């Protein structure tokens, strides 16, 4: 075999995996990307062990749309669009961008938000909470506990379900938050177990979320496996939550 034939063969052997790798990077950068839920801060909407698909183009593109965040910092996004209240968003944690978080958008730039006796107040209006029977919350050890469930209605009419265990917790009465320009305010649906925008970054929370840090919008559940409650090989199949497969978020 001549050197020329060898070179052609090598190129032919390499081009297919390189093309596939390039396609994969482009797809996860521009279209969609899977994400895994390791905590219960968004229960009951999202449960520990859920795998979901995030839409990358929903809010345009920033450096955090790229693998590893390799790109120039900018306060604007290419084809940028603000989230809608009620969207469940995936983002890089401010001041610790090695961590990826997921929360529900409840506040937009210029909004005034406050927690009063466990109720969310937006721009001076307390949001209605309608009891929705009792739910089950799963802790980090796989134990299940009963908890109160409510339907909350955001400005604009978006309804979603939250868990609420009590009304006098450390985040149930707060000062007024004023969302800065270029930022959003996110909260977990498991209100008493979410370190979200109510908590400042220096205290371990998310604080105000820069729009630049948005990665994707959570749209579809791919599947779910409750690995915390699987105690043996025999019970392995019982961990699949089939009702959550391909479920819209």
C-alpha atoms as an extended CHARMM CRD file, in Angstrom:
* protein
*
       249  EXT
         1         1  UNK       CA              0.0000000000        0.0000000000        0.0000000000  PROA      1               0.0000000000
         2         2  UNK       CA              1.3740000000        3.4030000000       -0.9630000000  PROA      2               0.0000000000
         3         3  UNK       CA              1.5930000000        6.2990000000        1.4400000000  PROA      3               0.0000000000
         4         4  UNK       CA             -1.1150000000        8.0710000000       -0.5920000000  PROA      4               0.0000000000
         5         5  UNK       CA             -3.5230000000        5.1260000000       -0.2650000000  PROA      5               0.0000000000
         6         6  UNK       CA             -2.7480000000        4.8560000000        3.4550000000  PROA      6               0.0000000000
         7         7  UNK       CA             -3.4530000000        8.5670000000        3.9820000000  PROA      7               0.0000000000
         8         8  UNK       CA             -6.7770000000        8.3030000000        2.1400000000  PROA      8               0.0000000000
         9         9  UNK       CA             -7.7540000000        5.2700000000        4.1830000000  PROA      9               0.0000000000
        10        10  UNK       CA             -6.8720000000        7.0280000000        7.4260000000  PROA      10              0.0000000000
        11        11  UNK       CA             -8.9280000000       10.0760000000        6.4760000000  PROA      11              0.0000000000
        12        12  UNK       CA            -11.8630000000        7.8480000000        5.5300000000  PROA      12              0.0000000000
        13        13  UNK       CA            -11.6090000000        6.0110000000        8.8500000000  PROA      13              0.0000000000
        14        14  UNK       CA            -11.5060000000        9.2370000000       10.8810000000  PROA      14              0.0000000000
        15        15  UNK       CA            -14.0810000000       11.3140000000        9.0430000000  PROA      15              0.0000000000
        16        16  UNK       CA            -17.1730000000        9.4220000000       10.2190000000  PROA      16              0.0000000000
        17        17  UNK       CA            -16.5330000000        9.6260000000       14.0010000000  PROA      17              0.0000000000
        18        18  UNK       CA            -15.3820000000       13.2280000000       13.6220000000  PROA      18              0.0000000000
        19        19  UNK       CA            -18.5500000000       14.0910000000       11.7210000000  PROA      19              0.0000000000
        20        20  UNK       CA            -20.6710000000       12.4020000000       14.3900000000  PROA      20              0.0000000000
        21        21  UNK       CA            -18.8360000000       14.2210000000       17.1760000000  PROA      21              0.0000000000
        22        22  UNK       CA            -19.2750000000       17.5530000000       15.3830000000  PROA      22              0.0000000000
        23        23  UNK       CA            -22.9760000000       16.8800000000       14.8560000000  PROA      23              0.0000000000
        24        24  UNK       CA            -23.3980000000       15.9790000000       18.5210000000  PROA      24              0.0000000000
        25        25  UNK       CA            -21.6670000000       19.1570000000       19.7140000000  PROA      25              0.0000000000
        26        26  UNK       CA            -23.7520000000       21.2920000000       17.3380000000  PROA      26              0.0000000000
        27        27  UNK       CA            -26.9950000000       19.5980000000       18.4080000000  PROA      27              0.0000000000
        28        28  UNK       CA            -26.3770000000       19.9510000000       22.1510000000  PROA      28              0.0000000000
        29        29  UNK       CA            -25.2220000000       23.5440000000       21.6390000000  PROA      29              0.0000000000
        30        30  UNK       CA            -27.9900000000       24.7930000000       19.3540000000  PROA      30              0.0000000000
        31        31  UNK       CA            -31.0210000000       22.5280000000       19.7430000000  PROA      31              0.0000000000
        32        32  UNK       CA            -31.4400000000       20.5120000000       22.9370000000  PROA      32              0.0000000000
        33        33  UNK       CA            -29.5410000000       18.8200000000       25.7400000000  PROA      33              0.0000000000
        34        34  UNK       CA            -30.4660000000       16.2200000000       28.3670000000  PROA      34              0.0000000000
        35        35  UNK       CA            -30.2330000000       17.1140000000       32.0630000000  PROA      35              0.0000000000
        36        36  UNK       CA            -30.4960000000       15.0430000000       35.2340000000  PROA      36              0.0000000000
        37        37  UNK       CA            -32.2900000000       16.0340000000       38.4600000000  PROA      37              0.0000000000
        38        38  UNK       CA            -30.2590000000       15.1210000000       41.5880000000  PROA      38              0.0000000000
        39        39  UNK       CA            -32.2660000000       16.9680000000       44.2580000000  PROA      39              0.0000000000
        40        40  UNK       CA            -35.8460000000       17.5500000000       45.3860000000  PROA      40              0.0000000000
        41        41  UNK       CA            -35.9860000000       21.3570000000       45.2560000000  PROA      41              0.0000000000
        42        42  UNK       CA            -38.4370000000       21.3020000000       42.3220000000  PROA      42              0.0000000000
        43        43  UNK       CA            -40.7790000000       18.6300000000       43.6930000000  PROA      43              0.0000000000
        44        44  UNK       CA            -43.5230000000       17.8280000000       42.8090000000  PROA      44              0.0000000000
        45        45  UNK       CA            -42.8900000000       19.1070000000       39.2770000000  PROA      45              0.0000000000
        46        46  UNK       CA            -39.5030000000       17.4020000000       39.0570000000  PROA      46              0.0000000000
        47        47  UNK       CA            -38.4470000000       14.4550000000       41.1570000000  PROA      47              0.0000000000
        48        48  UNK       CA            -35.0680000000       13.0810000000       42.1550000000  PROA      48              0.0000000000
        49        49  UNK       CA            -33.9320000000       10.7910000000       39.3470000000  PROA      49              0.0000000000
        50        50  UNK       CA            -35.7900000000       12.5680000000       36.5290000000  PROA      50              0.0000000000
        51        51  UNK       CA            -34.0500000000       12.9570000000       33.1780000000  PROA      51              0.0000000000
        52        52  UNK       CA            -35.3500000000       15.8300000000       31.0870000000  PROA      52              0.0000000000
        53        53  UNK       CA            -34.6910000000       17.5220000000       27.7710000000  PROA      53              0.0000000000
        54        54  UNK       CA            -33.8290000000       21.2190000000       27.7730000000  PROA      54              0.0000000000
        55        55  UNK       CA            -34.4940000000       23.3960000000       24.7330000000  PROA      55              0.0000000000
        56        56  UNK       CA            -31.3410000000       25.3990000000       24.0330000000  PROA      56              0.0000000000
        57        57  UNK       CA            -32.7520000000       27.9290000000       21.5420000000  PROA      57              0.0000000000
        58        58  UNK       CA            -35.7110000000       29.0700000000       23.7030000000  PROA      58              0.0000000000
        59        59  UNK       CA            -33.9290000000       32.1730000000       25.0400000000  PROA      59              0.0000000000
        60        60  UNK       CA            -31.2430000000       32.6010000000       22.4070000000  PROA      60              0.0000000000
        61        61  UNK       CA            -27.5710000000       31.8780000000       22.9650000000  PROA      61              0.0000000000
        62        62  UNK       CA            -24.8060000000       33.0010000000       25.3040000000  PROA      62              0.0000000000
        63        63  UNK       CA            -21.3760000000       31.6190000000       26.1810000000  PROA      63              0.0000000000
        64        64  UNK       CA            -23.1350000000       29.1250000000       28.4800000000  PROA      64              0.0000000000
        65        65  UNK       CA            -24.8260000000       27.6180000000       25.4440000000  PROA      65              0.0000000000
        66        66  UNK       CA            -21.3930000000       26.3290000000       24.4590000000  PROA      66              0.0000000000
        67        67  UNK       CA            -19.7300000000       23.2710000000       26.0000000000  PROA      67              0.0000000000
        68        68  UNK       CA            -17.7080000000       24.4420000000       28.9880000000  PROA      68              0.0000000000
        69        69  UNK       CA            -18.8960000000       28.0240000000       28.5560000000  PROA      69              0.0000000000
        70        70  UNK       CA            -16.0080000000       28.8360000000       26.2450000000  PROA      70              0.0000000000
        71        71  UNK       CA            -16.9570000000       32.1400000000       24.7420000000  PROA      71              0.0000000000
        72        72  UNK       CA            -16.9560000000       35.8940000000       25.3930000000  PROA      72              0.0000000000
        73        73  UNK       CA            -18.9330000000       37.2450000000       28.3520000000  PROA      73              0.0000000000
        74        74  UNK       CA            -21.8620000000       39.4420000000       27.3380000000  PROA      74              0.0000000000
        75        75  UNK       CA            -24.9710000000       40.8630000000       29.0000000000  PROA      75              0.0000000000
        76        76  UNK       CA            -26.9430000000       40.2690000000       25.8090000000  PROA      76              0.0000000000
        77        77  UNK       CA            -27.7920000000       36.9840000000       24.0860000000  PROA      77              0.0000000000
        78        78  UNK       CA            -27.7360000000       36.1470000000       20.4050000000  PROA      78              0.0000000000
        79        79  UNK       CA            -31.4170000000       35.9620000000       19.3260000000  PROA      79              0.0000000000
        80        80  UNK       CA            -32.1530000000       36.7060000000       22.9890000000  PROA      80              0.0000000000
        81        81  UNK       CA            -35.6350000000       36.4060000000       24.4860000000  PROA      81              0.0000000000
        82        82  UNK       CA            -36.7100000000       36.7450000000       28.1120000000  PROA      82              0.0000000000
        83        83  UNK       CA            -38.3180000000       33.7460000000       29.8100000000  PROA      83              0.0000000000
        84        84  UNK       CA            -42.0190000000       33.8310000000       30.6300000000  PROA      84              0.0000000000
        85        85  UNK       CA            -43.1970000000       33.6550000000       34.2160000000  PROA      85              0.0000000000
        86        86  UNK       CA            -43.7780000000       30.0130000000       34.9780000000  PROA      86              0.0000000000
        87        87  UNK       CA            -41.0070000000       28.6810000000       32.7370000000  PROA      87              0.0000000000
        88        88  UNK       CA            -38.7580000000       26.0720000000       34.3230000000  PROA      88              0.0000000000
        89        89  UNK       CA            -35.2230000000       27.1410000000       33.4380000000  PROA      89              0.0000000000
        90        90  UNK       CA            -31.7890000000       25.5440000000       33.6110000000  PROA      90              0.0000000000
        91        91  UNK       CA            -28.9550000000       27.9480000000       34.3840000000  PROA      91              0.0000000000
        92        92  UNK       CA            -25.4130000000       28.3110000000       35.6620000000  PROA      92              0.0000000000
        93        93  UNK       CA            -25.2820000000       29.3350000000       39.2980000000  PROA      93              0.0000000000
        94        94  UNK       CA            -24.0630000000       32.9320000000       39.6880000000  PROA      94              0.0000000000
        95        95  UNK       CA            -20.5970000000       33.1400000000       41.2920000000  PROA      95              0.0000000000
        96        96  UNK       CA            -20.1810000000       29.3630000000       40.9130000000  PROA      96              0.0000000000
        97        97  UNK       CA            -20.7550000000       28.5350000000       37.2590000000  PROA      97              0.0000000000
        98        98  UNK       CA            -19.4520000000       25.0100000000       37.7120000000  PROA      98              0.0000000000
        99        99  UNK       CA            -22.8670000000       24.2610000000       39.2370000000  PROA      99              0.0000000000
       100       100  UNK       CA            -26.0070000000       23.9130000000       37.1000000000  PROA      100             0.0000000000
       101       101  UNK       CA            -29.3810000000       24.6350000000       38.7510000000  PROA      101             0.0000000000
       102       102  UNK       CA            -33.0340000000       24.4180000000       37.7460000000  PROA      102             0.0000000000
       103       103  UNK       CA            -35.8150000000       26.6650000000       39.0890000000  PROA      103             0.0000000000
       104       104  UNK       CA            -39.1450000000       28.1620000000       38.0660000000  PROA      104             0.0000000000
       105       105  UNK       CA            -39.1470000000       31.7730000000       36.8480000000  PROA      105             0.0000000000
       106       106  UNK       CA            -41.4280000000       33.8930000000       39.0380000000  PROA      106             0.0000000000
       107       107  UNK       CA            -39.8520000000       37.3310000000       38.6060000000  PROA      107             0.0000000000
       108       108  UNK       CA            -38.7080000000       39.3870000000       35.6180000000  PROA      108             0.0000000000
       109       109  UNK       CA            -36.5550000000       42.5530000000       35.4200000000  PROA      109             0.0000000000
       110       110  UNK       CA            -38.0900000000       45.3820000000       37.4400000000  PROA      110             0.0000000000
       111       111  UNK       CA            -40.4200000000       43.1530000000       39.4850000000  PROA      111             0.0000000000
       112       112  UNK       CA            -40.7840000000       43.6040000000       43.2500000000  PROA      112             0.0000000000
       113       113  UNK       CA            -41.1150000000       40.2800000000       45.0900000000  PROA      113             0.0000000000
       114       114  UNK       CA            -41.5300000000       39.3690000000       48.7380000000  PROA      114             0.0000000000
       115       115  UNK       CA            -42.4930000000       36.3890000000       50.8740000000  PROA      115             0.0000000000
       116       116  UNK       CA            -45.1570000000       37.2010000000       53.4850000000  PROA      116             0.0000000000
       117       117  UNK       CA            -46.1490000000       34.3850000000       55.8740000000  PROA      117             0.0000000000
       118       118  UNK       CA            -45.1690000000       31.8360000000       53.2370000000  PROA      118             0.0000000000
       119       119  UNK       CA            -47.1170000000       33.4910000000       50.4160000000  PROA      119             0.0000000000
       120       120  UNK       CA            -45.4350000000       34.9780000000       47.3580000000  PROA      120             0.0000000000
       121       121  UNK       CA            -46.1820000000       38.6500000000       46.6890000000  PROA      121             0.0000000000
       122       122  UNK       CA            -45.3590000000       40.0580000000       43.2340000000  PROA      122             0.0000000000
       123       123  UNK       CA            -45.6230000000       43.7960000000       42.5760000000  PROA      123             0.0000000000
       124       124  UNK       CA            -47.8140000000       44.2780000000       45.6330000000  PROA      124             0.0000000000
       125       125  UNK       CA            -50.2490000000       41.4520000000       44.8660000000  PROA      125             0.0000000000
       126       126  UNK       CA            -50.2960000000       38.2770000000       46.9650000000  PROA      126             0.0000000000
       127       127  UNK       CA            -50.6130000000       35.2380000000       44.7260000000  PROA      127             0.0000000000
       128       128  UNK       CA            -53.5320000000       32.9270000000       45.4750000000  PROA      128             0.0000000000
       129       129  UNK       CA            -52.7760000000       29.4820000000       46.8850000000  PROA      129             0.0000000000
       130       130  UNK       CA            -55.5230000000       26.8970000000       46.4350000000  PROA      130             0.0000000000
       131       131  UNK       CA            -55.2170000000       23.6780000000       48.4820000000  PROA      131             0.0000000000
       132       132  UNK       CA            -54.6560000000       20.6510000000       46.2260000000  PROA      132             0.0000000000
       133       133  UNK       CA            -54.8860000000       17.8140000000       48.7390000000  PROA      133             0.0000000000
       134       134  UNK       CA            -51.7630000000       16.1050000000       50.1080000000  PROA      134             0.0000000000
       135       135  UNK       CA            -48.6680000000       15.0360000000       48.2120000000  PROA      135             0.0000000000
       136       136  UNK       CA            -45.5870000000       12.9680000000       48.9550000000  PROA      136             0.0000000000
       137       137  UNK       CA            -42.1240000000       14.4610000000       49.1520000000  PROA      137             0.0000000000
       138       138  UNK       CA            -38.9630000000       12.3700000000       48.8200000000  PROA      138             0.0000000000
       139       139  UNK       CA            -35.9000000000       13.3170000000       50.8180000000  PROA      139             0.0000000000
       140       140  UNK       CA            -32.2240000000       12.7310000000       49.9630000000  PROA      140             0.0000000000
       141       141  UNK       CA            -32.3260000000        9.2830000000       51.5990000000  PROA      141             0.0000000000
       142       142  UNK       CA            -35.2930000000        8.0160000000       49.5820000000  PROA      142             0.0000000000
       143       143  UNK       CA            -37.7400000000        8.3280000000       52.4890000000  PROA      143             0.0000000000
       144       144  UNK       CA            -41.2650000000        9.5120000000       51.6690000000  PROA      144             0.0000000000
       145       145  UNK       CA            -43.1800000000       12.0320000000       53.7760000000  PROA      145             0.0000000000
       146       146  UNK       CA            -46.6770000000       13.5210000000       53.4360000000  PROA      146             0.0000000000
       147       147  UNK       CA            -46.7740000000       17.2210000000       52.6350000000  PROA      147             0.0000000000
       148       148  UNK       CA            -49.3650000000       19.8610000000       51.8050000000  PROA      148             0.0000000000
       149       149  UNK       CA            -49.8570000000       20.6020000000       48.1200000000  PROA      149             0.0000000000
       150       150  UNK       CA            -51.1560000000       23.8780000000       46.6670000000  PROA      150             0.0000000000
       151       151  UNK       CA            -51.8850000000       25.3650000000       43.2530000000  PROA      151             0.0000000000
       152       152  UNK       CA            -50.2690000000       28.7770000000       42.7880000000  PROA      152             0.0000000000
       153       153  UNK       CA            -51.2830000000       31.1740000000       40.0040000000  PROA      153             0.0000000000
       154       154  UNK       CA            -48.6270000000       33.5450000000       38.6710000000  PROA      154             0.0000000000
       155       155  UNK       CA            -49.3370000000       36.9210000000       37.0250000000  PROA      155             0.0000000000
       156       156  UNK       CA            -50.3660000000       36.0930000000       33.4780000000  PROA      156             0.0000000000
       157       157  UNK       CA            -52.3840000000       33.0590000000       34.5620000000  PROA      157             0.0000000000
       158       158  UNK       CA            -49.7770000000       30.2790000000       34.6610000000  PROA      158             0.0000000000
       159       159  UNK       CA            -50.7690000000       27.7180000000       37.3040000000  PROA      159             0.0000000000
       160       160  UNK       CA            -48.3580000000       25.2740000000       38.9070000000  PROA      160             0.0000000000
       161       161  UNK       CA            -48.2250000000       23.0320000000       41.9550000000  PROA      161             0.0000000000
       162       162  UNK       CA            -46.0250000000       23.6920000000       44.9660000000  PROA      162             0.0000000000
       163       163  UNK       CA            -45.2060000000       21.8110000000       48.1720000000  PROA      163             0.0000000000
       164       164  UNK       CA            -45.5100000000       23.7330000000       51.4430000000  PROA      164             0.0000000000
       165       165  UNK       CA            -44.7490000000       22.1980000000       54.8370000000  PROA      165             0.0000000000
       166       166  UNK       CA            -45.1790000000       25.2740000000       57.0410000000  PROA      166             0.0000000000
       167       167  UNK       CA            -45.6000000000       29.0370000000       57.1430000000  PROA      167             0.0000000000
       168       168  UNK       CA            -42.9570000000       30.2660000000       59.5600000000  PROA      168             0.0000000000
       169       169  UNK       CA            -39.7000000000       29.0450000000       58.0250000000  PROA      169             0.0000000000
       170       170  UNK       CA            -36.5810000000       31.1850000000       57.4790000000  PROA      170             0.0000000000
       171       171  UNK       CA            -37.6750000000       32.0920000000       53.9380000000  PROA      171             0.0000000000
       172       172  UNK       CA            -41.3830000000       32.6210000000       54.6440000000  PROA      172             0.0000000000
       173       173  UNK       CA            -41.0020000000       36.3030000000       55.5840000000  PROA      173             0.0000000000
       174       174  UNK       CA            -38.4560000000       38.3090000000       53.6390000000  PROA      174             0.0000000000
       175       175  UNK       CA            -37.5300000000       41.8040000000       52.6180000000  PROA      175             0.0000000000
       176       176  UNK       CA            -38.6230000000       43.0690000000       49.2070000000  PROA      176             0.0000000000
       177       177  UNK       CA            -36.4980000000       41.8450000000       46.2960000000  PROA      177             0.0000000000
       178       178  UNK       CA            -36.1800000000       44.1780000000       43.2820000000  PROA      178             0.0000000000
       179       179  UNK       CA            -35.0560000000       42.2540000000       40.2070000000  PROA      179             0.0000000000
       180       180  UNK       CA            -32.2770000000       44.1660000000       38.3970000000  PROA      180             0.0000000000
       181       181  UNK       CA            -32.1970000000       44.7130000000       34.6460000000  PROA      181             0.0000000000
       182       182  UNK       CA            -30.7920000000       41.7200000000       32.7970000000  PROA      182             0.0000000000
       183       183  UNK       CA            -31.7810000000       39.3000000000       35.5980000000  PROA      183             0.0000000000
       184       184  UNK       CA            -34.6390000000       37.0110000000       36.5820000000  PROA      184             0.0000000000
       185       185  UNK       CA            -35.8830000000       35.6020000000       39.8930000000  PROA      185             0.0000000000
       186       186  UNK       CA            -36.2550000000       31.8370000000       40.2730000000  PROA      186             0.0000000000
       187       187  UNK       CA            -37.8180000000       29.7070000000       42.9970000000  PROA      187             0.0000000000
       188       188  UNK       CA            -38.1700000000       26.0100000000       43.6440000000  PROA      188             0.0000000000
       189       189  UNK       CA            -41.6370000000       24.4370000000       43.7220000000  PROA      189             0.0000000000
       190       190  UNK       CA            -40.6450000000       22.6440000000       46.9360000000  PROA      190             0.0000000000
       191       191  UNK       CA            -40.7660000000       25.9790000000       48.7160000000  PROA      191             0.0000000000
       192       192  UNK       CA            -39.3290000000       24.9320000000       52.0620000000  PROA      192             0.0000000000
       193       193  UNK       CA            -36.4620000000       22.9550000000       50.5400000000  PROA      193             0.0000000000
       194       194  UNK       CA            -35.0330000000       25.2180000000       47.8460000000  PROA      194             0.0000000000
       195       195  UNK       CA            -31.9870000000       27.4630000000       48.0810000000  PROA      195             0.0000000000
       196       196  UNK       CA            -33.0450000000       29.7580000000       45.2590000000  PROA      196             0.0000000000
       197       197  UNK       CA            -33.1800000000       33.4760000000       44.4230000000  PROA      197             0.0000000000
       198       198  UNK       CA            -34.4580000000       34.2060000000       47.9280000000  PROA      198             0.0000000000
       199       199  UNK       CA            -30.9710000000       33.3720000000       49.2060000000  PROA      199             0.0000000000
       200       200  UNK       CA            -27.9550000000       35.5480000000       48.3410000000  PROA      200             0.0000000000
       201       201  UNK       CA            -25.0070000000       33.9160000000       46.5160000000  PROA      201             0.0000000000
       202       202  UNK       CA            -22.6550000000       34.6190000000       49.4300000000  PROA      202             0.0000000000
       203       203  UNK       CA            -24.9980000000       32.5290000000       51.5880000000  PROA      203             0.0000000000
       204       204  UNK       CA            -25.0210000000       29.6390000000       49.1140000000  PROA      204             0.0000000000
       205       205  UNK       CA            -28.1210000000       30.6300000000       47.1640000000  PROA      205             0.0000000000
       206       206  UNK       CA            -28.7500000000       31.5800000000       43.5600000000  PROA      206             0.0000000000
       207       207  UNK       CA            -29.6170000000       35.2330000000       44.1440000000  PROA      207             0.0000000000
       208       208  UNK       CA            -30.7050000000       37.1910000000       41.1020000000  PROA      208             0.0000000000
       209       209  UNK       CA            -30.0300000000       35.0790000000       37.9870000000  PROA      209             0.0000000000
       210       210  UNK       CA            -28.2670000000       36.8590000000       35.1050000000  PROA      210             0.0000000000
       211       211  UNK       CA            -30.0320000000       36.2460000000       31.8020000000  PROA      211             0.0000000000
       212       212  UNK       CA            -26.5930000000       35.4580000000       30.3930000000  PROA      212             0.0000000000
       213       213  UNK       CA            -26.4360000000       32.3790000000       32.6520000000  PROA      213             0.0000000000
       214       214  UNK       CA            -29.5060000000       30.7240000000       31.1370000000  PROA      214             0.0000000000
       215       215  UNK       CA            -28.6800000000       27.4140000000       29.4850000000  PROA      215             0.0000000000
       216       216  UNK       CA            -32.0420000000       25.9610000000       28.4330000000  PROA      216             0.0000000000
       217       217  UNK       CA            -35.7660000000       25.7290000000       29.0980000000  PROA      217             0.0000000000
       218       218  UNK       CA            -36.9810000000       22.4370000000       30.5710000000  PROA      218             0.0000000000
       219       219  UNK       CA            -39.6770000000       21.1460000000       28.2270000000  PROA      219             0.0000000000
       220       220  UNK       CA            -40.0080000000       17.3460000000       28.2040000000  PROA      220             0.0000000000
       221       221  UNK       CA            -39.3240000000       14.5420000000       30.6500000000  PROA      221             0.0000000000
       222       222  UNK       CA            -37.2960000000       11.8130000000       28.9640000000  PROA      222             0.0000000000
       223       223  UNK       CA            -37.6250000000        9.3040000000       31.7860000000  PROA      223             0.0000000000
       224       224  UNK       CA            -37.3300000000        8.8130000000       35.5220000000  PROA      224             0.0000000000
       225       225  UNK       CA            -35.7190000000        6.2750000000       37.8490000000  PROA      225             0.0000000000
       226       226  UNK       CA            -36.1630000000        6.4010000000       41.6220000000  PROA      226             0.0000000000
       227       227  UNK       CA            -32.7610000000        4.9640000000       42.4850000000  PROA      227             0.0000000000
       228       228  UNK       CA            -32.9760000000        6.1470000000       46.1110000000  PROA      228             0.0000000000
       229       229  UNK       CA            -35.7570000000        3.6760000000       46.8990000000  PROA      229             0.0000000000
       230       230  UNK       CA            -34.1960000000        0.6670000000       45.1850000000  PROA      230             0.0000000000
       231       231  UNK       CA            -32.8990000000       -1.4400000000       48.0640000000  PROA      231             0.0000000000
       232       232  UNK       CA            -31.9180000000       -4.6420000000       46.2550000000  PROA      232             0.0000000000
       233       233  UNK       CA            -31.3350000000       -6.1780000000       42.8300000000  PROA      233             0.0000000000
       234       234  UNK       CA            -34.7860000000       -7.7590000000       42.9820000000  PROA      234             0.0000000000
       235       235  UNK       CA            -36.4280000000       -4.3590000000       43.3410000000  PROA      235             0.0000000000
       236       236  UNK       CA            -34.3720000000       -2.7160000000       40.5730000000  PROA      236             0.0000000000
       237       237  UNK       CA            -37.2100000000       -2.6930000000       38.0400000000  PROA      237             0.0000000000
       238       238  UNK       CA            -39.5460000000       -1.0330000000       40.5320000000  PROA      238             0.0000000000
       239       239  UNK       CA            -37.4250000000        2.1200000000       40.3410000000  PROA      239             0.0000000000
       240       240  UNK       CA            -38.7160000000        3.0380000000       36.8850000000  PROA      240             0.0000000000
       241       241  UNK       CA            -41.4430000000        5.6880000000       37.0350000000  PROA      241             0.0000000000
       242       242  UNK       CA            -43.1250000000        4.8130000000       33.7430000000  PROA      242             0.0000000000
       243       243  UNK       CA            -45.8460000000        7.4490000000       34.1660000000  PROA      243             0.0000000000
       244       244  UNK       CA            -43.1810000000       10.1660000000       33.9170000000  PROA      244             0.0000000000
       245       245  UNK       CA            -41.6560000000        9.0120000000       30.6130000000  PROA      245             0.0000000000
       246       246  UNK       CA            -42.1220000000       11.5450000000       27.7670000000  PROA      246             0.0000000000
       247       247  UNK       CA            -44.1900000000       13.7950000000       30.0320000000  PROA      247             0.0000000000
       248       248  UNK       CA            -44.3800000000       17.5430000000       29.2050000000  PROA      248             0.0000000000
       249       249  UNK       CA            -43.0470000000       19.8190000000       31.9470000000  PROA      249             0.0000000000
